[in-house]
Amino acid sequence: MKSLIIVRNAIEQQLNRANLEINKNEQLYTKLRKKEERDILEDIALSNALREKSVNERLKIFAESLLEIIDTQIEIKEYEESEDYKIFQLILEELERDIPIDVQI
């Protein structure tokens, strides 16, 4: 459980970094795009900003998907560690013991 939370926090940090990079590249792209005349270096920077923005958007989607999966796993672990689940497991074990075994010879 603790390791899931550590992984979740790391992914959340990566998601925050991706959002910052997306915003930074979007601002640069917008600034360069609005320029009337650009030199070759600015055209390259414009292209790079767009590429990096696109890569970070894909990273963001991936990180969000991972967070959903990890959150689900955390919920499952929390439920399995709850008293209700333990009581449920004990009842199931008792029921299994009480079921007669059918043996055919």
PyRosetta script that sets phi, psi and omega in degrees:
from pyrosetta import init, pose_from_sequence

init()
pose = pose_from_sequence("MKSLIIVRNAIEQQLNRANLEINKNEQLYTKLRKKEERDILEDIALSNALREKSVNERLKIFAESLLEIIDTQIEIKEYEESEDYKIFQLILEELERDIPIDVQI")
pose.set_psi(1, -45.3)
pose.set_omega(1, -179.3)
pose.set_phi(2, -62.6)
pose.set_psi(2, -39.6)
pose.set_omega(2, -179.7)
pose.set_phi(3, -66.6)
pose.set_psi(3, -35.7)
pose.set_omega(3, 176.8)
pose.set_phi(4, -62.5)
pose.set_psi(4, -40.2)
pose.set_omega(4, 180.0)
pose.set_phi(5, -67.8)
pose.set_psi(5, -38.3)
pose.set_omega(5, 177.5)
pose.set_phi(6, -63.2)
pose.set_psi(6, -45.9)
pose.set_omega(6, 178.8)
pose.set_phi(7, -62.9)
pose.set_psi(7, -41.9)
pose.set_omega(7, 179.8)
pose.set_phi(8, -60.1)
pose.set_psi(8, -44.3)
pose.set_omega(8, 179.6)
pose.set_phi(9, -63.8)
pose.set_psi(9, -39.7)
pose.set_omega(9, 178.7)
pose.set_phi(10, -64.3)
pose.set_psi(10, -41.9)
pose.set_omega(10, 179.4)
pose.set_phi(11, -67.7)
pose.set_psi(11, -38.1)
pose.set_omega(11, 178.3)
pose.set_phi(12, -63.6)
pose.set_psi(12, -38.9)
pose.set_omega(12, 176.4)
pose.set_phi(13, -63.9)
pose.set_psi(13, -41.1)
pose.set_omega(13, 178.3)
pose.set_phi(14, -64.1)
pose.set_psi(14, -38.8)
pose.set_omega(14, 177.6)
pose.set_phi(15, -62.7)
pose.set_psi(15, -42.2)
pose.set_omega(15, 177.9)
pose.set_phi(16, -63.6)
pose.set_psi(16, -41.5)
pose.set_omega(16, 177.4)
pose.set_phi(17, -62.7)
pose.set_psi(17, -41.7)
pose.set_omega(17, 179.3)
pose.set_phi(18, -61.8)
pose.set_psi(18, -42.3)
pose.set_omega(18, 178.2)
pose.set_phi(19, -62.2)
pose.set_psi(19, -41.6)
pose.set_omega(19, 178.0)
pose.set_phi(20, -62.8)
pose.set_psi(20, -43.9)
pose.set_omega(20, 179.4)
pose.set_phi(21, -64.6)
pose.set_psi(21, -39.9)
pose.set_omega(21, 178.3)
pose.set_phi(22, -60.0)
pose.set_psi(22, -47.3)
pose.set_omega(22, -179.7)
pose.set_phi(23, -63.4)
pose.set_psi(23, -43.7)
pose.set_omega(23, -179.5)
pose.set_phi(24, -61.4)
pose.set_psi(24, -47.8)
pose.set_omega(24, -178.5)
pose.set_phi(25, -69.4)
pose.set_psi(25, -32.4)
pose.set_omega(25, 177.9)
pose.set_phi(26, -66.7)
pose.set_psi(26, -40.5)
pose.set_omega(26, 178.1)
pose.set_phi(27, -64.5)
pose.set_psi(27, -44.9)
pose.set_omega(27, 179.2)
pose.set_phi(28, -63.1)
pose.set_psi(28, -44.4)
pose.set_omega(28, 179.6)
pose.set_phi(29, -60.5)
pose.set_psi(29, -45.9)
pose.set_omega(29, -179.3)
pose.set_phi(30, -63.1)
pose.set_psi(30, -43.4)
pose.set_omega(30, -179.8)
pose.set_phi(31, -61.5)
pose.set_psi(31, -47.5)
pose.set_omega(31, -178.8)
pose.set_phi(32, -70.2)
pose.set_psi(32, -34.8)
pose.set_omega(32, -178.4)
pose.set_phi(33, -65.5)
pose.set_psi(33, -34.3)
pose.set_omega(33, -177.3)
pose.set_phi(34, -77.0)
pose.set_psi(34, -16.1)
pose.set_omega(34, -179.7)
pose.set_phi(35, -64.2)
pose.set_psi(35, 136.0)
pose.set_omega(35, 178.9)
pose.set_phi(36, -66.1)
pose.set_psi(36, -49.2)
pose.set_omega(36, -179.3)
pose.set_phi(37, -124.4)
pose.set_psi(37, 132.6)
pose.set_omega(37, 178.7)
pose.set_phi(38, -123.3)
pose.set_psi(38, 144.3)
pose.set_omega(38, 173.5)
pose.set_phi(39, -87.9)
pose.set_psi(39, 179.4)
pose.set_omega(39, -174.9)
pose.set_phi(40, -62.7)
pose.set_psi(40, -37.9)
pose.set_omega(40, 179.1)
pose.set_phi(41, -65.5)
pose.set_psi(41, -38.2)
pose.set_omega(41, 178.2)
pose.set_phi(42, -69.3)
pose.set_psi(42, -35.1)
pose.set_omega(42, 175.4)
pose.set_phi(43, -63.9)
pose.set_psi(43, -40.7)
pose.set_omega(43, 177.7)
pose.set_phi(44, -65.5)
pose.set_psi(44, -43.6)
pose.set_omega(44, 178.7)
pose.set_phi(45, -62.4)
pose.set_psi(45, -38.1)
pose.set_omega(45, 177.9)
pose.set_phi(46, -62.6)
pose.set_psi(46, -46.2)
pose.set_omega(46, 179.2)
pose.set_phi(47, -63.7)
pose.set_psi(47, -43.4)
pose.set_omega(47, 179.2)
pose.set_phi(48, -64.4)
pose.set_psi(48, -40.6)
pose.set_omega(48, 179.7)
pose.set_phi(49, -62.3)
pose.set_psi(49, -41.9)
pose.set_omega(49, 179.3)
pose.set_phi(50, -65.8)
pose.set_psi(50, -42.2)
pose.set_omega(50, 179.6)
pose.set_phi(51, -63.6)
pose.set_psi(51, -46.5)
pose.set_omega(51, -179.5)
pose.set_phi(52, -65.1)
pose.set_psi(52, -37.6)
pose.set_omega(52, 177.8)
pose.set_phi(53, -62.2)
pose.set_psi(53, -43.7)
pose.set_omega(53, -179.8)
pose.set_phi(54, -64.2)
pose.set_psi(54, -42.8)
pose.set_omega(54, 178.7)
pose.set_phi(55, -62.5)
pose.set_psi(55, -44.3)
pose.set_omega(55, -179.0)
pose.set_phi(56, -69.6)
pose.set_psi(56, -29.7)
pose.set_omega(56, 175.1)
pose.set_phi(57, -67.4)
pose.set_psi(57, -39.0)
pose.set_omega(57, 175.9)
pose.set_phi(58, -66.1)
pose.set_psi(58, -40.5)
pose.set_omega(58, 176.7)
pose.set_phi(59, -61.7)
pose.set_psi(59, -40.1)
pose.set_omega(59, 179.1)
pose.set_phi(60, -62.4)
pose.set_psi(60, -45.5)
pose.set_omega(60, 179.1)
pose.set_phi(61, -61.4)
pose.set_psi(61, -43.9)
pose.set_omega(61, 179.2)
pose.set_phi(62, -62.7)
pose.set_psi(62, -45.1)
pose.set_omega(62, -179.3)
pose.set_phi(63, -64.2)
pose.set_psi(63, -40.2)
pose.set_omega(63, 178.3)
pose.set_phi(64, -63.7)
pose.set_psi(64, -39.4)
pose.set_omega(64, 177.6)
pose.set_phi(65, -64.1)
pose.set_psi(65, -44.6)
pose.set_omega(65, 177.9)
pose.set_phi(66, -61.4)
pose.set_psi(66, -40.3)
pose.set_omega(66, 179.4)
pose.set_phi(67, -62.1)
pose.set_psi(67, -40.0)
pose.set_omega(67, 177.7)
pose.set_phi(68, -61.6)
pose.set_psi(68, -44.9)
pose.set_omega(68, -180.0)
pose.set_phi(69, -63.1)
pose.set_psi(69, -45.9)
pose.set_omega(69, -178.7)
pose.set_phi(70, -66.0)
pose.set_psi(70, -40.6)
pose.set_omega(70, 177.4)
pose.set_phi(71, -60.1)
pose.set_psi(71, -40.2)
pose.set_omega(71, 177.7)
pose.set_phi(72, -63.5)
pose.set_psi(72, -43.8)
pose.set_omega(72, 179.1)
pose.set_phi(73, -63.6)
pose.set_psi(73, -38.6)
pose.set_omega(73, 177.9)
pose.set_phi(74, -64.0)
pose.set_psi(74, -43.5)
pose.set_omega(74, 177.9)
pose.set_phi(75, -60.6)
pose.set_psi(75, -42.5)
pose.set_omega(75, 178.9)
pose.set_phi(76, -62.3)
pose.set_psi(76, -46.4)
pose.set_omega(76, 179.9)
pose.set_phi(77, -62.2)
pose.set_psi(77, -42.4)
pose.set_omega(77, 179.0)
pose.set_phi(78, -61.9)
pose.set_psi(78, -40.4)
pose.set_omega(78, 179.2)
pose.set_phi(79, -65.8)
pose.set_psi(79, -43.8)
pose.set_omega(79, -179.7)
pose.set_phi(80, -64.2)
pose.set_psi(80, -28.6)
pose.set_omega(80, 179.4)
pose.set_phi(81, -87.7)
pose.set_psi(81, -6.7)
pose.set_omega(81, -177.8)
pose.set_phi(82, -74.6)
pose.set_psi(82, 158.8)
pose.set_omega(82, 179.5)
pose.set_phi(83, -65.5)
pose.set_psi(83, -37.9)
pose.set_omega(83, -179.7)
pose.set_phi(84, -59.0)
pose.set_psi(84, -43.1)
pose.set_omega(84, -179.1)
pose.set_phi(85, -66.5)
pose.set_psi(85, -41.2)
pose.set_omega(85, 179.4)
pose.set_phi(86, -63.8)
pose.set_psi(86, -40.9)
pose.set_omega(86, 177.2)
pose.set_phi(87, -63.7)
pose.set_psi(87, -43.1)
pose.set_omega(87, 178.4)
pose.set_phi(88, -58.8)
pose.set_psi(88, -44.2)
pose.set_omega(88, 179.1)
pose.set_phi(89, -63.0)
pose.set_psi(89, -41.7)
pose.set_omega(89, 178.6)
pose.set_phi(90, -63.3)
pose.set_psi(90, -41.8)
pose.set_omega(90, 178.2)
pose.set_phi(91, -62.8)
pose.set_psi(91, -43.4)
pose.set_omega(91, 178.4)
pose.set_phi(92, -60.8)
pose.set_psi(92, -43.1)
pose.set_omega(92, 179.0)
pose.set_phi(93, -62.3)
pose.set_psi(93, -41.1)
pose.set_omega(93, 178.0)
pose.set_phi(94, -63.8)
pose.set_psi(94, -42.9)
pose.set_omega(94, 179.5)
pose.set_phi(95, -63.1)
pose.set_psi(95, -39.9)
pose.set_omega(95, 179.5)
pose.set_phi(96, -65.0)
pose.set_psi(96, -34.8)
pose.set_omega(96, 178.8)
pose.set_phi(97, -70.1)
pose.set_psi(97, -32.8)
pose.set_omega(97, -176.6)
pose.set_phi(98, -80.9)
pose.set_psi(98, -12.9)
pose.set_omega(98, -179.1)
pose.set_phi(99, -77.3)
pose.set_psi(99, 123.3)
pose.set_omega(99, 179.3)
pose.set_phi(100, -68.0)
pose.set_psi(100, 145.2)
pose.set_omega(100, 179.2)
pose.set_phi(101, -90.5)
pose.set_psi(101, 128.6)
pose.set_omega(101, -179.9)
pose.set_phi(102, -91.6)
pose.set_psi(102, 111.9)
pose.set_omega(102, -179.4)
pose.set_phi(103, -115.0)
pose.set_psi(103, 129.2)
pose.set_omega(103, 176.6)
pose.set_phi(104, -111.3)
pose.set_psi(104, 136.4)
pose.set_omega(104, -179.7)
pose.set_phi(105, -108.1)
pose.dump_pdb("model.pdb")
